[in-house]
Amino acid sequence: METLVEAMERLRSTGYVNDFSATSGGRLRCEVCRSSHDAAAISIIETVRFEGDSNPDDESILLALECECGARGQYTAAFGPDTPAEDALVLRSLTRPQA
């Protein structure tokens, strides 16, 4: 099973080298264009979820994202009851791209 660090390294090797971070109001900040975007406008390319075998606090999610500006990067968040408010808003707002 792939660890979070291994998944992040794998994504970096395929071009997902930039970071996205949650801002207030459920928006994502792109470190390339330095703008915050409605999370629903960001394309999710891949989702990797990690579940703690013995501790629910170990649950997290890693997303490979593509911004409207063309930047490709990663967003990591805790997943579960202890998810910070900003991350919870972003996770609720994100949608899968239409096929």
N, CA, C and O of each residue as an XYZ file, in Angstrom:
396
protein
N       0.845     -1.178      0.000
C       0.000      0.000      0.000
C       0.895      1.247      0.000
O       1.888      1.305      0.724
N       0.541      2.218     -0.799
C       1.289      3.459     -0.955
C       1.085      4.381      0.260
O      -0.040      4.547      0.730
N       2.161      4.970      0.757
C       2.058      5.935      1.843
C       1.761      7.321      1.267
O       1.845      7.534      0.057
N       1.416      8.250      2.144
C       1.154      9.621      1.707
C       2.393     10.220      1.045
O       2.288     10.840     -0.013
N       3.550     10.042      1.650
C       4.792     10.591      1.088
C       5.086      9.972     -0.276
O       5.476     10.682     -1.203
N       4.906      8.668     -0.409
C       5.136      8.001     -1.697
C       4.174      8.522     -2.758
O       4.577      8.745     -3.900
N       2.907      8.717     -2.396
C       1.921      9.239     -3.351
C       2.276     10.655     -3.779
O       2.146     11.001     -4.954
N       2.723     11.473     -2.836
C       3.111     12.848     -3.173
C       4.317     12.852     -4.105
O       4.359     13.630     -5.058
N       5.282     12.006     -3.844
C       6.461     11.919     -4.713
C       6.077     11.426     -6.110
O       6.587     11.932     -7.110
N       5.179     10.440     -6.180
C       4.716      9.922     -7.474
C       4.039     11.030     -8.279
O       4.296     11.182     -9.474
N       3.179     11.799     -7.624
C       2.489     12.889     -8.314
C       3.465     13.977     -8.756
O       3.335     14.519     -9.853
N       4.431     14.294     -7.917
C       5.445     15.284     -8.297
C       6.194     14.835     -9.544
O       6.500     15.645    -10.419
N       6.489     13.535     -9.621
C       7.243     13.022    -10.776
C       6.442     13.092    -12.064
O       7.016     12.979    -13.147
N       5.131     13.275    -11.973
C       4.291     13.380    -13.164
C       3.817     14.815    -13.409
O       2.908     15.048    -14.207
N       4.445     15.783    -12.711
C       4.163     17.186    -13.003
C       3.296     17.921    -12.008
O       3.034     19.109    -12.198
N       2.838     17.264    -10.949
C       2.005     17.930     -9.942
C       2.924     18.475     -8.853
O       2.994     17.938     -7.748
N       3.629     19.560     -9.194
C       4.708     20.064     -8.348
C       4.313     21.277     -7.514
O       5.061     21.666     -6.617
N       3.190     21.871     -7.775
C       2.763     23.075     -7.065
C       1.831     22.720     -5.922
O       1.287     21.618     -5.863
N       1.654     23.671     -5.014
C       0.793     23.445     -3.863
C      -0.469     24.290     -3.955
O      -0.460     25.413     -4.458
N      -1.542     23.716     -3.458
C      -2.800     24.423     -3.275
C      -3.084     24.420     -1.779
O      -2.750     23.461     -1.083
N      -3.695     25.484     -1.284
C      -4.044     25.548      0.134
C      -5.459     26.087      0.280
O      -5.947     26.841     -0.562
N      -6.106     25.682      1.368
C      -7.467     26.139      1.654
C      -7.425     27.549      2.216
O      -6.542     27.898      3.000
N      -8.398     28.354      1.800
C      -8.570     29.690      2.374
C      -9.957     29.743      2.998
O     -10.737     28.799      2.873
N     -10.254     30.816      3.651
C     -11.578     30.949      4.250
C     -12.644     30.951      3.160
O     -12.390     31.371      2.031
N     -13.794     30.495      3.496
C     -14.899     30.481      2.544
C     -14.865     29.338      1.556
O     -15.592     29.372      0.564
N     -14.044     28.322      1.788
C     -14.033     27.149      0.919
C     -13.363     27.368     -0.419
O     -13.731     26.727     -1.403
N     -12.397     28.249     -0.478
C     -11.678     28.517     -1.716
C     -10.302     27.875     -1.665
O      -9.781     27.587     -0.587
N      -9.713     27.650     -2.842
C      -8.367     27.102     -2.950
C      -7.427     28.162     -3.493
O      -7.737     28.835     -4.476
N      -6.276     28.308     -2.851
C      -5.265     29.253     -3.316
C      -4.226     28.501     -4.121
O      -3.646     27.521     -3.653
N      -3.996     28.971     -5.338
C      -2.975     28.412     -6.229
C      -1.692     29.195     -5.995
O      -1.689     30.423     -6.079
N      -0.603     28.492     -5.701
C       0.669     29.157     -5.430
C       1.351     29.644     -6.708
O       2.315     30.405     -6.625
N       0.884     29.231     -7.885
C       1.472     29.688     -9.142
C       0.910     31.044     -9.533
O       1.663     31.999     -9.726
N      -0.415     31.133     -9.651
C      -1.020     32.411    -10.050
C      -1.339     33.293     -8.842
O      -1.763     34.438     -8.998
N      -1.135     32.759     -7.647
C      -1.345     33.479     -6.384
C      -2.762     34.026     -6.248
O      -2.985     35.072     -5.639
N      -3.706     33.304     -6.822
C      -5.114     33.686     -6.721
C      -5.873     32.623     -5.957
O      -5.466     31.462     -5.918
N      -6.976     33.024     -5.352
C      -7.848     32.030     -4.737
C      -9.018     31.801     -5.680
O      -9.552     32.736     -6.276
N      -9.399     30.551     -5.801
C     -10.427     30.137     -6.753
C     -11.536     29.388     -6.041
O     -11.307     28.727     -5.029
N     -12.729     29.496     -6.575
C     -13.822     28.662     -6.105
C     -13.382     27.216     -6.299
O     -12.981     26.840     -7.401
N     -13.448     26.412     -5.266
C     -12.962     25.034     -5.336
C     -13.645     24.245     -6.450
O     -13.028     23.361     -7.045
N     -14.899     24.550     -6.739
C     -15.619     23.830     -7.795
C     -15.046     24.108     -9.180
O     -15.319     23.362    -10.119
N     -14.248     25.177     -9.321
C     -13.658     25.522    -10.622
C     -12.313     24.837    -10.842
O     -11.732     24.957    -11.921
N     -11.812     24.124     -9.844
C     -10.540     23.419     -9.937
C     -10.816     21.978    -10.347
O     -11.711     21.334     -9.801
N     -10.054     21.478    -11.301
C     -10.258     20.104    -11.785
C      -9.491     19.109    -10.922
O      -8.296     19.273    -10.674
N     -10.195     18.079    -10.470
C      -9.561     16.985     -9.739
C      -9.114     15.959    -10.771
O      -9.928     15.440    -11.534
N      -7.825     15.671    -10.790
C      -7.279     14.700    -11.728
C      -7.158     13.327    -11.074
O      -7.404     12.304    -11.713
N      -6.781     13.310     -9.811
C      -6.641     12.041     -9.084
C      -6.923     12.272     -7.607
O      -6.602     13.327     -7.059
N      -7.522     11.283     -6.974
C      -7.797     11.313     -5.547
C      -7.149     10.096     -4.900
O      -7.318      8.972     -5.374
N      -6.413     10.318     -3.824
C      -5.814      9.224     -3.067
C      -6.243      9.421     -1.614
O      -5.957     10.454     -1.008
N      -6.924      8.430     -1.068
C      -7.422      8.533      0.304
C      -6.650      7.563      1.189
O      -6.385      6.424      0.803
N      -6.298      8.027      2.367
C      -5.552      7.218      3.324
C      -6.387      7.057      4.576
O      -6.880      8.034      5.140
N      -6.542      5.812      5.006
C      -7.323      5.519      6.197
C      -6.412      4.948      7.266
O      -5.612      4.051      7.001
N      -6.537      5.471      8.467
C      -5.742      4.962      9.581
C      -6.231      3.582      9.976
O      -7.411      3.403     10.278
N      -5.331      2.602      9.976
C      -5.715      1.236     10.336
C      -6.227      1.148     11.767
O      -7.193      0.438     12.047
N      -5.578      1.868     12.665
C      -5.971      1.768     14.059
C      -6.378      3.104     14.675
O      -6.854      3.148     15.809
N      -6.191      4.186     13.933
C      -6.467      5.506     14.486
C      -7.184      6.368     13.458
O      -6.596      6.708     12.431
N      -8.444      6.731     13.707
C      -9.180      7.580     12.756
C      -8.527      8.937     12.513
O      -8.793      9.575     11.495
N      -7.665      9.391     13.446
C      -6.964     10.661     13.261
C      -5.962     10.599     12.119
O      -5.485     11.639     11.664
N      -5.631      9.389     11.643
C      -4.673      9.230     10.558
C      -5.315      9.319      9.178
O      -4.628      9.139      8.172
N      -6.609      9.591      9.108
C      -7.284      9.671      7.816
C      -6.938     10.981      7.125
O      -6.993     12.053      7.727
N      -6.578     10.874      5.839
C      -6.276     12.068      5.055
C      -6.604     11.808      3.590
O      -6.858     10.676      3.178
N      -6.592     12.885      2.822
C      -6.883     12.791      1.395
C      -5.847     13.642      0.648
O      -5.487     14.735      1.086
N      -5.388     13.123     -0.471
C      -4.443     13.820     -1.336
C      -5.100     13.958     -2.698
O      -5.573     12.976     -3.270
N      -5.127     15.166     -3.210
C      -5.741     15.422     -4.506
C      -4.711     15.986     -5.476
O      -3.955     16.894     -5.132
N      -4.685     15.445     -6.684
C      -3.918     16.032     -7.784
C      -4.888     16.960     -8.505
O      -5.942     16.525     -8.968
N      -4.532     18.232     -8.598
C      -5.444     19.251     -9.121
C      -4.843     20.002    -10.292
O      -3.625     20.077    -10.457
N      -5.735     20.556    -11.100
C      -5.313     21.458    -12.161
C      -6.134     22.736    -12.046
O      -7.364     22.707    -12.006
N      -5.425     23.851    -11.993
C      -6.041     25.166    -11.827
C      -6.472     25.728    -13.177
O      -6.022     25.267    -14.226
N      -7.332     26.711    -13.141
C      -7.754     27.417    -14.358
C      -6.575     28.055    -15.083
O      -6.618     28.231    -16.300
N      -5.508     28.408    -14.334
C      -4.330     29.030    -14.944
C      -3.423     27.995    -15.610
O      -2.438     28.356    -16.255
N      -3.751     26.711    -15.456
C      -2.959     25.648    -16.059
C      -1.975     24.993    -15.102
O      -1.373     23.975    -15.443
N      -1.802     25.553    -13.914
C      -0.892     24.973    -12.931
C      -1.422     23.631    -12.441
O      -2.621     23.453    -12.228
N      -0.497     22.697    -12.270
C      -0.840     21.379    -11.728
C      -0.172     21.231    -10.373
O       1.014     21.523    -10.219
N      -0.938     20.777     -9.393
C      -0.380     20.670     -8.059
C      -1.159     19.735     -7.173
O      -2.010     18.975     -7.634
N      -0.852     19.802     -5.885
C      -1.411     18.894     -4.900
C      -2.070     19.656     -3.760
O      -1.682     20.772     -3.414
N      -3.069     19.017     -3.200
C      -3.763     19.544     -2.028
C      -3.966     18.374     -1.080
O      -4.500     17.335     -1.467
N      -3.540     18.547      0.161
C      -3.671     17.513      1.175
C      -4.519     18.041      2.313
O      -4.369     19.189      2.732
N      -5.416     17.195      2.816
C      -6.264     17.613      3.928
C      -6.552     16.426      4.828
O      -6.577     15.275      4.393
N      -6.770     16.742      6.096
C      -7.270     15.722      7.016
C      -8.673     15.359      6.549
O      -9.372     16.183      5.958
N      -9.076     14.132      6.815
C     -10.377     13.667      6.352
C     -11.060     12.968      7.512
O     -10.557     11.963      8.015
N     -12.178     13.478      7.933
C     -12.893     12.870      9.043
C     -13.423     13.922      9.988
O     -13.518     15.098      9.636
N     -13.770     13.495     11.192
C     -14.415     14.418     12.135
C     -13.535     15.570     12.600
O     -14.056     16.595     13.040
N     -12.227     15.431     12.516
C     -11.332     16.488     12.967
C     -10.810     17.367     11.835
O      -9.828     18.087     12.014
N     -11.454     17.314     10.676
C     -11.037     18.134      9.543
C     -11.194     19.613      9.891
O     -12.269     20.023     10.329
N     -10.148     20.427      9.707
C     -10.282     21.873      9.949
C     -11.397     22.467      9.082
O     -11.662     21.984      7.981
N     -12.041     23.510      9.586
C     -13.199     24.107      8.908
C     -12.909     24.510      7.477
O     -13.728     24.257      6.594
N     -11.748     25.139      7.217
C     -11.420     25.581      5.861
C     -11.309     24.386      4.915
O     -11.807     24.436      3.791
N     -10.661     23.320      5.367
C     -10.522     22.118      4.543
C     -11.878     21.459      4.302
O     -12.150     20.988      3.197
N     -12.717     21.423      5.314
C     -14.042     20.819      5.157
C     -14.856     21.557      4.100
O     -15.538     20.924      3.294
N     -14.793     22.884      4.094
C     -15.513     23.659      3.084
C     -14.983     23.368      1.683
O     -15.766     23.216      0.746
N     -13.666     23.288      1.533
C     -13.069     22.990      0.230
C     -13.491     21.601     -0.230
O     -13.909     21.431     -1.375
N     -13.388     20.607      0.645
C     -13.735     19.238      0.265
C     -15.190     19.117     -0.141
O     -15.517     18.355     -1.051
N     -16.069     19.856      0.517
C     -17.485     19.847      0.131
C     -17.720     20.512     -1.213
O     -18.633     20.129     -1.945
N     -16.910     21.500     -1.544
C     -17.098     22.278     -2.772
C     -16.507     21.623     -4.009
O     -16.969     21.870     -5.123
N     -15.494     20.795     -3.825
C     -14.828     20.185     -4.988
C     -15.774     19.236     -5.713
O     -16.552     18.510     -5.093
N     -15.689     19.258     -7.027
C     -16.487     18.341     -7.839
C     -15.586     17.651     -8.833
O     -14.553     18.190     -9.228
N     -15.973     16.472     -9.233
C     -15.227     15.732    -10.249
C     -15.478     16.367    -11.609
O     -16.593     16.799    -11.902
N     -14.411     16.425    -12.461
C     -14.635     16.921    -13.828
C     -15.572     15.999    -14.585
O     -15.557     14.784    -14.386
N     -16.376     16.572    -15.442
C     -17.302     15.781    -16.259
C     -16.547     15.028    -17.344
O     -15.645     15.579    -17.974
N     -16.913     13.777    -17.561
C     -16.244     12.953    -18.588
C     -16.796     13.245    -19.954
O     -16.357     12.650    -20.938
